[in-house]
Amino acid sequence: MFDGLTERLSGVFDRLGGRGVLSEKDVDEALREVRVALLEADVALPVVKDFISKAKEAASGEAVIRSVKPADQVVKIVYDGLVDMLGGEVPTGLNLALNPPSVILMAGLQGSGKTTTTGKLALRLSKIERKKVLVASLDTRRPAAMEQLAMLAKQVEVESLPIVAGQSAADIAKRALTAAKLGGYDVLILDTAGRTTLDEAMMSEAAEIARIAQPSETLLVADSLTGQDAVRTAKAFHERLPLTGLILTRADGDGRGGAALSMRHVTGLPIKFLGAGEKIDALDVFDARRVAGRILGQGDVVALVEKAAQDLDVAEAERMAKKLAKGQFDLNDLAAQLNQMQKMGGMQGIMGLLPGVQKVKKQIAESGVDDSVFRRQQAIIGSMTKLERKKPDILAASRKRRIAAGAGVDVAEVNRLLKQHRQMADMFKAMSKDGGKGMARMAQMMGGGDMSRLKAMGGGKMAAPDQNSAGGLGGLPGLPGLPGSGGGGDAKPNLLSGLGGLPPGFNPFKK
């Protein structure tokens, strides 16, 4: 969502970084470009004016101009301004009542993703916060709205209020409250009806439900792709309904990010969650510091580690570690790594969270390395028999032709995958020798990222990584060496080097 803004701001800061000393004119010119970048990102004009005035005040004086790294000081000022604009240093969590059940009321226009977000929130509360959750649909107008929520509830393994035809929204709310109290539920989520536009009947119904349910949280679900319309919708809702927070959906879309950047300033309400994809678990806690870091091209290392830890199968990781310690690495292990990477959002999902990747985005596009490469590799391994995966040395020409036909690829791609696996297997075998000293060296390689770089962040500013590498991130659990990373002379950019080292010069894409 913030790609356009990130690109513009990166260009501004790169030009500043090329100058040893900055004059006041240079700083003013940089802030003027930041102002244009924010306006192009569809940020509301009053928000931009306030941001620039605060930034100018912070950037004025000798402290910035005479500092050792003046460009870094300007970046820090912009970072601090973005954090302030997005809602401050500390994320705002859900305010759940001390005496259960806590009622959460979901409001918003039709098509903003209220019902799906209700399912996502129910999953988060039940799985992560260990709450007993009941969901109830109050949408009596949209066809199959109640059935949709019931299906989502079944998918995320929470209870939904039984559907009784002909009841009004207010009656359903009363029945849901009674059921939540009698059933000993911690949280009751009420999914209200939406409209294509704001109207009096809709607002009156929502106000009546709020009066009956007395919710501890009233969350507005807004579509971030609608830009400033989402901000106006939030403002109109807040005037009639005592909202306590916002959830922005479709944050993974190609919108310009203006809604997220303007929402807090215009409405005074905190953004509590971001809908980051279509999957039912794609709901992220909104953290202004991490979002500001992404906007400034610094990635989100914390989110990447959280993702790895969340998707990690501990038993599988332990099994893999024992095999690697013995120097064993077959095609089943390679397939497990590819699956793990896809679970974490694929290459694009991982790259979006790594620092400095924006600077090599063009190189990534030109290299032709994307998730389709890894999916084809999965298809090739899937076309093999169990014996072939365990003992790839038995793969003669006839077997390779059969595998290529089954996977829908050329034999050359099968050969490249086998060569890649052979190099990885040889590396792990070499590491397992010398009484485990080699494995210690590998662990050092995997965790070779200097974590002091994180501490060196000036208000979130991370030291710039090498242009051709996204290294500096410690090894992630269960990912000792992701396939597909390059290196050496004519290799593709070594974009995954921080996720586990591969031999220098290793290039699986070279024909």
C-alpha positions, 0 to 999 in steps of 0.5 A: 500500500505504501510502495509509491510513498516509500519510493519517493521518500527513498529518492529524497533521502538518497539525494540527501545522503550523497551530500556531506554537509547540509544547508538550511536550503537543502533541508527545506528543499527535502521537506518540500519534496516530502510534502509533495510525496505525502500529497501524492499518496492521498494524505489529507491536506491539513494532515500534511500541513501539520506534519511539515510544520512540525518537521520544519520546527524540529529540523531548524537550528544548528543541531541538524545541520552540524550533526555528524550525519545530517541526512540521518537526522532528517530521516529521523525527524520524518520517521518521528513525524510519521509515527506521531501521524499514525498514532504514537509510539504505543499500539492501542489494544482492544479494551475488553471489559473486566466482567465478561462478556465483552461486547465488540460492535462492528460497524461500516459500509457494505463491501468494506469487509466487516463480516470477514474481519469479524471472522478474523478478529474472532480467530485472533481472540480465540487462538492468540488471546485464548478467549471464548468467543461468540459471534452474531450477525445482525445483518437482516438485509443482505442475502446470506450475510448470517450464513456467511458469518456462520461459515466463517465461525465454523472455519475459525472454530468459534461459536456463532449465534443460531439463526432465527428467521424474521427477527429484527437486529435489536432482538438478535442483539438481545438474544446474543447478549443472553446467550453470551452470558448463559454460555460463559463467553468472554467476548461477543462480537456483533456484526451489524448491517452495512449500506452502500452509503450513509443513511439515517435508517442505518445510523439509527439502527446502529445507535439502537444496537449500541444502546442495547449492547453497551459495547466496550469496543465499537470498531469501524471497518473501513476499506483503505483503497477508498482513500479519503472517502474512508476518512470521511466515512469514519468522521460521519460514523463517529459523529453519530456512533461513539467509535473507539477504534478503526480497522483498515481492510485491504492494506495489501492492495495497491492503494496509495496509503492516504487513508491510513496516514490521515485517519488518526489525525482527522478522526482522533481514533486509533487504528487498531488492526490492518487487514493484510490479505484474504486469508482468515489469519491475515489480521495484523495489530497496527503498530505506528513504529513498524508501519513508519519503518516500512514506509521509510524502506526499513522493513519490519524485522519484528513482523518477519520473526513473528511470522516465522515463529507463528508458522513454525512446526517445532517438532518438524524443526527439531527433526530437521536439525537432527538430520542436518547435524548428521549431514543429511539433507534430501529432497523431502527437506528441501520441499519442507523449506519451500512449504515453510516459505510459502506459509510465511507469505512467499518470497514477496511477503518475506521481501516486503518485510526485509530492510533495504529491499525497496532499493533493489526492487528493480533488480528483483523484477529484472531477475525474474525470481518470484514465487512462481519459481518456487511453486514450480520447484514444489511441483517438481518434487511433488512429481517424484516418488518417495524413493526418488526424493530420498535418494535423488542419485537414482534419477536417470534421464528417463525418470527426469523426463517423467518428472518434468512431464508430471510437473509441466516443466522442462528437463533443464529445470529438473536438472537445475533443482537437483544441482541446487539440492546437491550443493545444499546437501554438500554444504550441510555434509561439510558443516557436520564434520570436525566434531560439530565445529562446522555446524557451529560455524553454520549457526554463526552464519545463520545468526550472523546478522549484527543485532546491534544494527537494530539498536542503532535505529535512530527512532526507527532508522536502521543502518542501510544494508548492503545494496545487493543483500538483505542480510543482517537478519538472524536465521529464522527458525525452521529456515536454515537456508532458503533455496533460490538465493544467489551470489557471486559474479553473474548471480542474481541479487543475494536477496535471502542471504540473511535467512541462512547462508548458502555457498558463495557463487551458488546460483540455481538460476544460472543455466 
